[in-house]
Amino acid sequence: MLVGFVWYIAARDTPEEHPRISQSELAHIKSERRALASTEETLNPLQQISWSRIVGSKDVWAVTLSYFCFGYVAWVFFSWFYLYLVKVRGLNLQASAFYSTLPPIAMVACSLLGGVLNDELTASFGRRVGRCGTAAFALFLAAALLVLGSQAASPRLASLVLASGAGALYLAQSSYWSVTADISGSRAGSTSGFMNMGAQLGGAVTALLTPVIATHLGWPYSFFIAATLSAGGALLWLVVNPSRSLTEV
């Protein structure tokens, strides 16, 4: 409700309606609009990106499947981490409440850090290293930390290591969104929407599957499967080429 109130006060539907915009900024926005409209009017029809081009791209599918793996792992923490600390690790209410805040804190911090690393490495070594390398490393690291955390004897150490795994996962977050922008340009909304569907499907699967695995095989296996998917998501990044535009014939 608070965020909604701030949004209602601060945001406007168009730049022209915003009371704090300067005339110079508004003029700049309008000039960019005219340039973009002129470019799209003269765009070669072969460069228009259709849904068949998006769905037929192996890069889009690799990123989408990898984001499915990402979403599966992330939702283990969103859906089940607190209950895991209480029922499996035996932490009391106060300790569980504290340690269950660590994954989202780590996710926020590492999401921002991953964006910085992505930009810096891309500027220095190119998109393949900055985008794909960052994501692959992050997902492999997350897989290792999930396995180590699930095996730690101390509940508090396990909580810290698993939270670190959640943070490592989110080092990859910026790569997903930057690559869809790289390869699809002005059609990034459609492409990133398709990719994001993968993460949501992954979240839906883990919300249902994780307790089933934990009940029949034990909680360590829930984390082992999440780690396996994380490693699989990392491998998928190795086939992504962020320099291969969807506009290429």
N, C-alpha and C positions, 0 to 999 in steps of 0.2 A: 504494500500500500504506500509505503514511504517512497519507494522508487517510482511508482506510478504518479505520485503527486509531484515529485521533482521533474519527471518527464513532461507532465502536463504544463508546468510552469515554464520550463526551459526550452522545450522543443516546439518547432513550428513545421507545418507541412511543406512550405517552400521558403527559400532564402529571403524572398521579398517580404515575407510576413514577419521575419524576426526583427525585434526592436533593436538588437545590439549589433546588427550587421552594418559595416561601414560602406560608404558609397564605392570606395575603391575595390573592396572585396566583392561587392555585388557586381560591379562592372567586370571583374576578372571571371566570376562564375558565368556570367552571360556570354562572355567571349568564348569560354571553353565549350559552352553548350552549342554555340553556333558552329564552332570547329568540328565538334563531334557529329552534329547533325549533317554537316557537309560531307564528312568522311563516310558516314553510313549510307548516304544517298548514292555515293559513287562506288561503293564497295562491290567488288566483283561477286556475282551470284555464287561462284564456286567457293568463295571465302565465307559465305554465310554458313554458320554451324547449325546443322539440323540435329534433331534428336537421334537420328540413325547414325550420324557421325559420332555423337557423344557415346551412345551405347555400344558402338562398334570399336571404340578405342581400347586397346589393351592397357594403355596407361591409366585411363579412367577406371577400368575394371581392377587393375592392380591396386590403385589408391583406395578404391571403394572396399575391396576385400580386406585390405590392410586396416581400413578404418572400422570395419566390422570387428576385427580382432581387438583393435584399440577400445571400441565401445564395450566389448565383452569384458575386458579386464577392468575398465573404469567402473562399470556397474557392479562388479564384485564389491568394490569399496562403497559405492553409493547405496547398495541394497542390503549387504550382509555383514559388513565389517563390524558394526557395533554389536550385533548379535553373536558374531564369532568371538569377540573379546569377552562377552558376558558368559556365554554358554560353553564355549570350548576352552578358552584360556582362563576362565574363572575370575576375571577381574570384577571388583565391586562396581556399583553404579557410578560412583564419583570417578574412579580411575578409568572406567570404560568411556565415560563421557569425555574425559580429557583426551585420552589416546585416540578416540574416534574423530577428534577434530584435526589430528595431525595430517591425515591424507589430503583433505581439501586445502589445508594451508600449503602443503608441499606442492599440490597441483597448481595452485595460483602462482606461487613463487617460480616454479619450474616452467610453467607456461610462458611467463614473461622472460625468463632466462633463455628458454629455447628460441624465442623470437629474436633476441639479441644475437645469440650464436648463429642462428639461421642467416641473419643479415650480414654479420661479420664474415662468416665463412663463404657466403655467396659472393660478397664483394672481393674477397681475396682469392678464392679458388674456383669460383663458378657455381652454377646452380646444382650440378650433380653432387658436389660435395656438400654445399650449404643446405640444400633441401633434402636430398635422399640420404646423404651420409649422416646428417644430424638425426633424422628419423630412425634409420636403421640402428645406429648406435644406441639411441634412447630405448627402443623396444627390446633390443638384446639385453641391455642393462636391467630394464624392468623385469624381464624373464628371470634373470639370475637372482635378483633381489627377492622375487616372489618365492622362488624355491628355497633360498636361504632363510627367509623370514618364517616360512611355514615349518621349518625344521628346528628353529631356535627353541631351546628349552625354556628360557625365561619369557614369561608373557610380555613383560615390558620391552625386552629386547626384540621380541618378535613383532610387537606393535611398531617399534621404531624402524625396523628393517622393512616391514611391509609398507609402511607409510613412505619410506624412501623409494620403494618400488613404484608406488603411485605417482610420486613426484617425477621419477625417471621417465615414466610413461608419458607424462605431459610435456617433457622436453620436445616431444615429437609433434605436439599439437599444431604449431605454426606451420610446419611443413605441409600438412594436408591442405590447408587453406591457401598457402602461397603457391603450391604446385597447380591447383585447379585454376588459379588466376593466371599463372604462367602459360598454361597450355590452351586456355579457352578465351582469354582476353575479355572482350565485351560480353561474352556469354558465360562468364564465370558464375553467375547466379544459378543457371540451370545445371552446370557441371558440379558445382559445390553442393547443390541441393541433392543431386543424385548420389554423390559421395556421402553426404551426411546421413542419407537413408541407411547406408551400411552400418554406421555407428549405432543408430537407433535400433536396428534389427539385432545387432550384437547385444545391446542392453536388454532387449526383450528376451533374448535367449538365455542370458546369464541369470536374469531375475527368476526364471523358471527352472533352469537346469542346475544351478549351483547347489540349492538345498537337496535336490535329488541325488547328486553325486556325493554330497557330504553324508547323507543318510545311508547310502548303500556302500560307499567305499571309504568314507572318512574325509574330514576337512582337508588334510594335506593334498588329497587328490584334486579337490576343487581348485587349489592354488597351482598344482602341477599342470592341470589342463589350461588354466589361464596363462601360465608361463609358456606352455607350448604354443598357444595361439599368439602370444606376444612375439615369440621368436618367429613364428610363421609370418606375422605382419611385418617384421623386420626384413625377412627374405624377399617379400613382395616388393619392397622399396628398391631392391637391386635391379629390378626390370623396368623401373620407371625412368623415362627420359624427359626431364622438365623442359628441355629445349625443343621438343617435338610438338609443334602447335597443331591443334585440331583443324586449323584452316589449311594445312598442307594437303595437297591432293595426292 
